[in-house]
Amino acid sequence: MKTTLVALAALMISGGAFAQTSDLGMNGVSLRIGMVFPLDNTLSGVNDNFSNLALEFQSPSGLSKGTDSYFALDYFSKNLGNFGKGSVVPVTYNVRIHQRSTGGTRQTYAYGGLGLAFVDLLGPSETVVCARGGFGMNISDHSFIEAGGTFTAATSASGSFNTIGLAIGYRF
């Protein structure tokens, strides 16, 4: 746990320093990092918490006014940087619905998405349907925080990957 938190802190600091560059050529890309906690007993047997690293790719147009559409590629692991057993990789299409703007940078939004998750927890790797959703807030022109959950259909060996968590991110 201590090692995971140190790794998360180092990544956030280095990401912040990297983001100081004015033109990275990554418009429409977001980086999100966070920690999630299991909602069911099956996952508690694997680990008490999972680290989350994600990339989001903005779609050129939203579904309607006041929305953003984007693809998210998440990586959940019982140990940050540990690939293989103990990981889940959801790929989802998401919609972000913004609250009416009051002119400030602190705009809140709700988000939801559907897709597929590649689950490699206890048994053989499987692909299942997944969903994610929650609430977020833009805390500056580029940075944001989110609280939400990720939910998968049950696999034959591992059960379902149902979690809630917090994340902080940066939009380029």
ABEGO torsion letter per residue (X at the ends): XAAAAAAAAAAAAAAAAAAABABAGABGBBBBBBBBBBABAAAAAABABBBBBBBBBBBABBABBGBBBBBBBBBBBABBGBBEBGBBBBBBBBBBBBBBBAGBABBBBBBBBBEBBBBBAABBBBBBBBBBBEBBBBABAABBBBBBBBBBBBBAAAEBBBBBBBBBBBBX
